[in-house]
C-alpha cells in the first residue's frame, strides 16, 4: 500500500485518510517523491483532459497564433 504523507518538521502528516486496523504493527519505508515527475504527470493529465474536451464552437486561426500577432503590441 502506498500512503502519501509529508513531514511538518515534527511528525508525519497523512495527506489522505487510510483504512488500517487499530493497533496493527506496521513497517514503513520512506521515499521522497520526485516533484518534477509529479508535475509532469499532472501536466500530461491536464493536457489529455484539455484535448479530450474541446470548447464547442471555438476556432482560432493559425494566423492568429503566430508570434508576430500574439505579441505585436510589444514590438
MOPAC internal coordinates of N, CA, C and O (Angstrom, degrees):
PM7 1SCF
backbone

  N    0.0000 0     0.00 0     0.00 0    0    0    0
  C    1.4511 1     0.00 0     0.00 0    1    0    0
  C    1.5319 1   107.90 1     0.00 0    2    1    0
  O    1.2310 1   120.42 1   -43.83 1    3    2    1
  N    1.3121 1   116.81 1   136.17 1    3    2    1
  C    1.4582 1   121.98 1   176.46 1    5    3    2
  C    1.5219 1   107.57 1  -106.66 1    6    5    3
  O    1.2310 1   120.78 1   -53.20 1    7    6    5
  N    1.3097 1   116.11 1   126.80 1    7    6    5
  C    1.4642 1   121.61 1   179.67 1    9    7    6
  C    1.5196 1   107.46 1  -122.13 1   10    9    7
  O    1.2310 1   120.33 1   -56.76 1   11   10    9
  N    1.3100 1   116.97 1   123.24 1   11   10    9
  C    1.4640 1   121.80 1   178.28 1   13   11   10
  C    1.5308 1   108.73 1   -80.47 1   14   13   11
  O    1.2310 1   121.28 1   -43.14 1   15   14   13
  N    1.3280 1   115.16 1   136.86 1   15   14   13
  C    1.4615 1   121.28 1   178.78 1   17   15   14
  C    1.5170 1   108.62 1  -153.82 1   18   17   15
  O    1.2310 1   121.01 1   -10.87 1   19   18   17
  N    1.3080 1   115.67 1   169.13 1   19   18   17
  C    1.4612 1   120.56 1   173.45 1   21   19   18
  C    1.5246 1   108.28 1  -139.63 1   22   21   19
  O    1.2310 1   120.98 1   -20.08 1   23   22   21
  N    1.3161 1   115.72 1   159.92 1   23   22   21
  C    1.4520 1   122.58 1  -178.64 1   25   23   22
  C    1.5183 1   108.23 1  -102.06 1   26   25   23
  O    1.2310 1   119.81 1   -57.57 1   27   26   25
  N    1.3255 1   117.96 1   122.43 1   27   26   25
  C    1.4663 1   121.23 1  -176.90 1   29   27   26
  C    1.5248 1   113.43 1   -92.61 1   30   29   27
  O    1.2310 1   120.68 1  -169.25 1   31   30   29
  N    1.3320 1   116.30 1    10.75 1   31   30   29
  C    1.4543 1   120.64 1  -178.81 1   33   31   30
  C    1.5144 1   112.39 1   103.81 1   34   33   31
  O    1.2310 1   120.65 1   159.80 1   35   34   33
  N    1.3420 1   116.36 1   -20.20 1   35   34   33
  C    1.4571 1   121.78 1   178.89 1   37   35   34
  C    1.5243 1   111.90 1  -126.24 1   38   37   35
  O    1.2310 1   120.85 1   133.71 1   39   38   37
  N    1.2965 1   115.97 1   -46.29 1   39   38   37
  C    1.4656 1   120.57 1  -174.89 1   41   39   38
  C    1.5206 1   110.84 1  -136.12 1   42   41   39
  O    1.2310 1   121.19 1   -15.56 1   43   42   41
  N    1.3279 1   115.34 1   164.44 1   43   42   41
  C    1.4612 1   120.78 1   171.79 1   45   43   42
  C    1.5197 1   108.03 1   -82.23 1   46   45   43
  O    1.2310 1   120.66 1   -46.32 1   47   46   45
  N    1.3146 1   116.35 1   133.68 1   47   46   45
  C    1.4576 1   122.03 1   179.88 1   49   47   46
  C    1.5146 1   107.82 1  -117.96 1   50   49   47
  O    1.2310 1   120.33 1   -58.61 1   51   50   49
  N    1.3297 1   116.98 1   121.39 1   51   50   49
  C    1.4558 1   120.86 1   179.47 1   53   51   50
  C    1.5182 1   109.72 1   -69.80 1   54   53   51
  O    1.2310 1   120.72 1   -40.27 1   55   54   53
  N    1.3256 1   116.24 1   139.73 1   55   54   53
  C    1.4562 1   121.30 1  -179.62 1   57   55   54
  C    1.5214 1   112.87 1   -88.66 1   58   57   55
  O    1.2310 1   120.53 1   171.71 1   59   58   57
  N    1.3070 1   116.59 1    -8.29 1   59   58   57
  C    1.4652 1   121.05 1  -179.27 1   61   59   58
  C    1.5220 1   108.52 1  -153.09 1   62   61   59
  O    1.2310 1   119.92 1   -24.30 1   63   62   61
  N    1.3352 1   117.75 1   155.70 1   63   62   61
  C    1.4652 1   119.85 1   178.06 1   65   63   62
  C    1.5293 1   111.00 1   -66.55 1   66   65   63
  O    1.2310 1   120.82 1   -31.37 1   67   66   65
  N    1.3156 1   116.03 1   148.63 1   67   66   65
  C    1.4619 1   120.97 1   178.29 1   69   67   66
  C    1.5250 1   109.51 1  -128.53 1   70   69   67
  O    1.2310 1   121.11 1   -29.20 1   71   70   69
  N    1.3165 1   115.48 1   150.80 1   71   70   69
  C    1.4590 1   121.73 1   179.78 1   73   71   70
  C    1.5267 1   107.88 1  -108.18 1   74   73   71
  O    1.2310 1   121.06 1   -88.76 1   75   74   73
  N    1.3365 1   115.58 1    91.24 1   75   74   73
  C    1.4580 1   121.32 1  -179.34 1   77   75   74
  C    1.5262 1   109.21 1  -124.66 1   78   77   75
  O    1.2310 1   120.14 1   -33.33 1   79   78   77
  N    1.3285 1   117.33 1   146.67 1   79   78   77
  C    1.4577 1   119.77 1   177.29 1   81   79   78
  C    1.5360 1   111.09 1   -66.42 1   82   81   79
  O    1.2310 1   120.78 1   -37.80 1   83   82   81
  N    1.3186 1   116.11 1   142.20 1   83   82   81
  C    1.4631 1   121.90 1   179.18 1   85   83   82
  C    1.5279 1   109.49 1   -67.59 1   86   85   83
  O    1.2310 1   120.78 1   -42.15 1   87   86   85
  N    1.3164 1   116.12 1   137.85 1   87   86   85
  C    1.4707 1   123.87 1   177.85 1   89   87   86
  C    1.5252 1   113.97 1    64.00 1   90   89   87
  O    1.2310 1   119.90 1  -161.96 1   91   90   89
  N    1.3023 1   117.80 1    18.04 1   91   90   89
  C    1.4579 1   121.68 1   177.23 1   93   91   90
  C    1.5330 1   108.60 1   -79.06 1   94   93   91
  O    1.2310 1   119.53 1   -53.76 1   95   94   93
  N    1.3280 1   118.50 1   126.24 1   95   94   93
  C    1.4728 1   119.19 1   176.52 1   97   95   94
  C    1.5364 1   109.41 1   -64.30 1   98   97   95
  O    1.2310 1   121.03 1   -44.29 1   99   98   97
  N    1.3144 1   115.64 1   135.71 1   99   98   97
  C    1.4644 1   121.52 1  -178.07 1  101   99   98
  C    1.5172 1   109.89 1  -129.71 1  102  101   99
  O    1.2310 1   120.99 1   -23.75 1  103  102  101
  N    1.3015 1   115.72 1   156.25 1  103  102  101
  C    1.4529 1   122.24 1   175.05 1  105  103  102
  C    1.5246 1   107.11 1  -124.71 1  106  105  103
  O    1.2310 1   120.34 1   -46.81 1  107  106  105
  N    1.3219 1   116.96 1   133.19 1  107  106  105
  C    1.4610 1   121.10 1  -177.24 1  109  107  106
  C    1.5213 1   111.09 1  -114.24 1  110  109  107
  O    1.2310 1   121.60 1   -32.49 1  111  110  109
  N    1.3193 1   114.53 1   147.51 1  111  110  109
  C    1.4530 1   122.12 1   170.62 1  113  111  110
  C    1.5210 1   106.22 1  -126.84 1  114  113  111
  O    1.2310 1   119.77 1   -57.92 1  115  114  113
  N    1.3159 1   118.04 1   122.08 1  115  114  113
  C    1.4531 1   121.64 1  -176.21 1  117  115  114
  C    1.5223 1   110.74 1   -98.29 1  118  117  115
  O    1.2310 1   121.33 1   -41.78 1  119  118  117
  N    1.3141 1   115.06 1   138.22 1  119  118  117
  C    1.4573 1   122.15 1   179.29 1  121  119  118
  C    1.5303 1   107.35 1  -145.67 1  122  121  119
  O    1.2310 1   120.56 1   -52.19 1  123  122  121
  N    1.3047 1   116.53 1   127.81 1  123  122  121
  C    1.4687 1   120.19 1   177.92 1  125  123  122
  C    1.5196 1   109.32 1   -70.62 1  126  125  123
  O    1.2310 1   120.76 1   -37.78 1  127  126  125
  N    1.3139 1   116.15 1   142.22 1  127  126  125
  C    1.4628 1   122.17 1   179.77 1  129  127  126
  C    1.5256 1   108.68 1   -85.91 1  130  129  127
  O    1.2310 1   120.47 1   -46.56 1  131  130  129
  N    1.3166 1   116.71 1   133.44 1  131  130  129
  C    1.4667 1   121.37 1   175.78 1  133  131  130
  C    1.5309 1   107.50 1   -75.43 1  134  133  131
  O    1.2310 1   120.32 1   -78.43 1  135  134  133
  N    1.3088 1   117.00 1   101.57 1  135  134  133
  C    1.4604 1   120.60 1  -174.75 1  137  135  134
  C    1.5205 1   112.25 1   -64.79 1  138  137  135
  O    1.2310 1   119.80 1   148.62 1  139  138  137
  N    1.3405 1   117.98 1   -31.38 1  139  138  137
  C    1.4711 1   119.14 1   177.23 1  141  139  138
  C    1.5174 1   110.41 1   -63.97 1  142  141  139
  O    1.2310 1   120.33 1   139.08 1  143  142  141
  N    1.3259 1   116.98 1   -40.92 1  143  142  141
  C    1.4636 1   120.46 1   178.60 1  145  143  142
  C    1.5194 1   110.24 1   -64.90 1  146  145  143
  O    1.2310 1   120.61 1   139.89 1  147  146  145
  N    1.3195 1   116.44 1   -40.11 1  147  146  145
  C    1.4622 1   120.22 1   178.11 1  149  147  146
  C    1.5348 1   110.78 1   -63.36 1  150  149  147
  O    1.2310 1   120.48 1   137.73 1  151  150  149
  N    1.3330 1   116.68 1   -42.27 1  151  150  149
  C    1.4672 1   119.41 1   179.09 1  153  151  150
  C    1.5158 1   111.49 1   -65.10 1  154  153  151
  O    1.2310 1   120.65 1   139.39 1  155  154  153
  N    1.3501 1   116.37 1   -40.61 1  155  154  153
  C    1.4667 1   119.32 1   177.52 1  157  155  154
  C    1.5208 1   110.53 1   -62.98 1  158  157  155
  O    1.2310 1   120.26 1   138.96 1  159  158  157
  N    1.3161 1   117.11 1   -41.04 1  159  158  157
  C    1.4621 1   121.13 1   179.35 1  161  159  158
  C    1.5293 1   110.54 1   -62.29 1  162  161  159
  O    1.2310 1   120.29 1   133.97 1  163  162  161
  N    1.3385 1   117.06 1   -46.03 1  163  162  161
  C    1.4701 1   119.62 1   178.98 1  165  163  162
  C    1.5245 1   111.40 1   -64.49 1  166  165  163
  O    1.2310 1   120.40 1   142.57 1  167  166  165
  N    1.3340 1   116.85 1   -37.43 1  167  166  165
  C    1.4630 1   120.34 1   178.88 1  169  167  166
  C    1.5237 1   110.84 1   -64.94 1  170  169  167
  O    1.2310 1   120.44 1   137.61 1  171  170  169
  N    1.3432 1   116.76 1   -42.39 1  171  170  169
  C    1.4728 1   119.85 1   177.46 1  173  171  170
  C    1.5220 1   111.16 1   -62.64 1  174  173  171
  O    1.2310 1   120.50 1   138.07 1  175  174  173
  N    1.3423 1   116.65 1   -41.93 1  175  174  173
  C    1.4649 1   120.59 1   178.42 1  177  175  174
  C    1.5239 1   111.06 1   -63.96 1  178  177  175
  O    1.2310 1   120.29 1   138.73 1  179  178  177
  N    1.3289 1   117.05 1   -41.27 1  179  178  177
  C    1.4671 1   120.89 1   178.48 1  181  179  178
  C    1.5233 1   110.52 1   -64.28 1  182  181  179
  O    1.2310 1   120.29 1   138.36 1  183  182  181
  N    1.3389 1   117.05 1   -41.64 1  183  182  181
  C    1.4670 1   120.65 1   179.22 1  185  183  182
  C    1.5198 1   110.66 1   -64.33 1  186  185  183
  O    1.2310 1   120.16 1   136.65 1  187  186  185
  N    1.3293 1   117.30 1   -43.35 1  187  186  185
  C    1.4729 1   120.43 1   177.66 1  189  187  186
  C    1.5244 1   110.88 1   -59.87 1  190  189  187
  O    1.2310 1   120.61 1   136.37 1  191  190  189
  N    1.3271 1   116.44 1   -43.63 1  191  190  189
  C    1.4584 1   120.71 1   178.78 1  193  191  190
  C    1.5307 1   110.87 1   -63.93 1  194  193  191
  O    1.2310 1   121.01 1   137.04 1  195  194  193
  N    1.3174 1   115.67 1   -42.96 1  195  194  193
  C    1.4678 1   120.94 1  -179.55 1  197  195  194
  C    1.5226 1   111.14 1   -62.19 1  198  197  195
  O    1.2310 1   120.34 1   133.54 1  199  198  197
  N    1.3337 1   116.95 1   -46.46 1  199  198  197
  C    1.4605 1   119.67 1  -177.71 1  201  199  198
  C    1.5279 1   112.22 1   -75.21 1  202  201  199
  O    1.2310 1   119.93 1   155.42 1  203  202  201
  N    1.3229 1   117.74 1   -24.58 1  203  202  201
  C    1.4677 1   121.08 1   179.49 1  205  203  202
  C    1.5319 1   111.84 1   -79.73 1  206  205  203
  O    1.2310 1   120.24 1   159.80 1  207  206  205
  N    1.3370 1   117.14 1   -20.20 1  207  206  205
  C    1.4662 1   121.29 1  -176.77 1  209  207  206
  C    1.5208 1   110.41 1  -127.59 1  210  209  207
  O    1.2310 1   120.04 1  -110.70 1  211  210  209
  N    1.3399 1   117.52 1    69.30 1  211  210  209
  C    1.4618 1   119.39 1  -178.13 1  213  211  210
  C    1.5332 1   111.66 1   -66.60 1  214  213  211
  O    1.2310 1   121.14 1   -24.09 1  215  214  213
  N    1.3129 1   115.43 1   155.91 1  215  214  213
  C    1.4576 1   120.69 1   177.96 1  217  215  214
  C    1.5183 1   107.90 1   -78.29 1  218  217  215
  O    1.2310 1   120.84 1   -59.06 1  219  218  217
  N    1.3208 1   116.00 1   120.94 1  219  218  217
  C    1.4619 1   121.37 1  -177.16 1  221  219  218
  C    1.5252 1   110.90 1   -60.69 1  222  221  219
  O    1.2310 1   120.60 1   -48.69 1  223  222  221
  N    1.3194 1   116.46 1   131.31 1  223  222  221
  C    1.4539 1   122.16 1   175.69 1  225  223  222
  C    1.5176 1   114.92 1    82.06 1  226  225  223
  O    1.2310 1   119.59 1   175.87 1  227  226  225
  N    1.3250 1   118.39 1    -4.13 1  227  226  225
  C    1.4617 1   120.77 1  -179.93 1  229  227  226
  C    1.5218 1   109.58 1   -78.15 1  230  229  227
  O    1.2310 1   121.02 1   -51.39 1  231  230  229
  N    1.3092 1   115.65 1   128.61 1  231  230  229
  C    1.4529 1   120.22 1   179.06 1  233  231  230
  C    1.5198 1   108.78 1  -143.17 1  234  233  231
  O    1.2310 1   120.69 1   -64.61 1  235  234  233
  N    1.3133 1   116.28 1   115.39 1  235  234  233
  C    1.4580 1   121.81 1   177.69 1  237  235  234
  C    1.5202 1   107.17 1  -117.52 1  238  237  235
  O    1.2310 1   120.87 1   -55.72 1  239  238  237
  N    1.3131 1   115.94 1   124.28 1  239  238  237
  C    1.4604 1   119.58 1  -177.06 1  241  239  238
  C    1.5267 1   111.00 1   -71.64 1  242  241  239
  O    1.2310 1   121.06 1   -25.03 1  243  242  241
  N    1.3275 1   115.58 1   154.97 1  243  242  241
  C    1.4611 1   120.66 1   176.54 1  245  243  242
  C    1.5287 1   110.71 1   -59.88 1  246  245  243
  O    1.2310 1   120.59 1   143.55 1  247  246  245
  N    1.3137 1   116.48 1   -36.45 1  247  246  245
  C    1.4643 1   121.02 1  -179.61 1  249  247  246
  C    1.5325 1   110.37 1   -62.39 1  250  249  247
  O    1.2310 1   120.22 1   140.71 1  251  250  249
  N    1.3167 1   117.19 1   -39.29 1  251  250  249
  C    1.4625 1   120.72 1   179.47 1  253  251  250
  C    1.5190 1   112.16 1   -65.02 1  254  253  251
  O    1.2310 1   120.45 1   152.77 1  255  254  253
  N    1.3163 1   116.74 1   -27.23 1  255  254  253
  C    1.4601 1   121.09 1  -177.41 1  257  255  254
  C    1.5276 1   113.91 1   -89.80 1  258  257  255
  O    1.2310 1   120.19 1  -179.96 1  259  258  257
  N    1.3002 1   117.25 1     0.04 1  259  258  257
  C    1.4727 1   119.79 1   177.80 1  261  259  258
  C    1.5222 1   109.48 1   -66.81 1  262  261  259
  O    1.2310 1   120.86 1   -37.48 1  263  262  261
  N    1.3164 1   115.97 1   142.52 1  263  262  261
  C    1.4672 1   121.58 1  -177.28 1  265  263  262
  C    1.5238 1   111.95 1   -52.65 1  266  265  263
  O    1.2310 1   120.48 1   137.77 1  267  266  265
  N    1.3209 1   116.70 1   -42.23 1  267  266  265
  C    1.4636 1   120.45 1  -177.91 1  269  267  266
  C    1.5298 1   110.96 1   -60.46 1  270  269  267
  O    1.2310 1   120.41 1   145.14 1  271  270  269
  N    1.3019 1   116.81 1   -34.86 1  271  270  269
  C    1.4624 1   119.62 1  -178.46 1  273  271  270
  C    1.5343 1   111.75 1   -82.77 1  274  273  271
  O    1.2310 1   119.78 1   148.56 1  275  274  273
  N    1.3042 1   118.03 1   -31.44 1  275  274  273
  C    1.4669 1   120.90 1   179.18 1  277  275  274
  C    1.5219 1   111.78 1   -70.36 1  278  277  275
  O    1.2310 1   120.59 1   143.96 1  279  278  277
  N    1.3442 1   116.48 1   -36.04 1  279  278  277
  C    1.4556 1   120.37 1  -174.13 1  281  279  278
  C    1.5316 1   113.25 1  -117.01 1  282  281  279
  O    1.2310 1   120.39 1  -156.31 1  283  282  281
  N    1.3373 1   116.87 1    23.69 1  283  282  281
  C    1.4632 1   118.11 1  -174.96 1  285  283  282
  C    1.5140 1   113.02 1   -62.97 1  286  285  283
  O    1.2310 1   119.90 1   153.25 1  287  286  285
  N    1.3433 1   117.79 1   -26.75 1  287  286  285
  C    1.4719 1   119.24 1   178.58 1  289  287  286
  C    1.5150 1   112.48 1   -72.00 1  290  289  287
  O    1.2310 1   119.44 1   166.58 1  291  290  289
  N    1.3519 1   118.68 1   -13.42 1  291  290  289
  C    1.4540 1   122.29 1   179.90 1  293  291  290
  C    1.5291 1   112.51 1   -95.66 1  294  293  291
  O    1.2310 1   120.42 1   172.52 1  295  294  293
  N    1.3165 1   116.81 1    -7.48 1  295  294  293
  C    1.4716 1   119.63 1  -178.21 1  297  295  294
  C    1.5075 1   111.52 1   -78.17 1  298  297  295
  O    1.2310 1   120.10 1   180.00 1  299  298  297

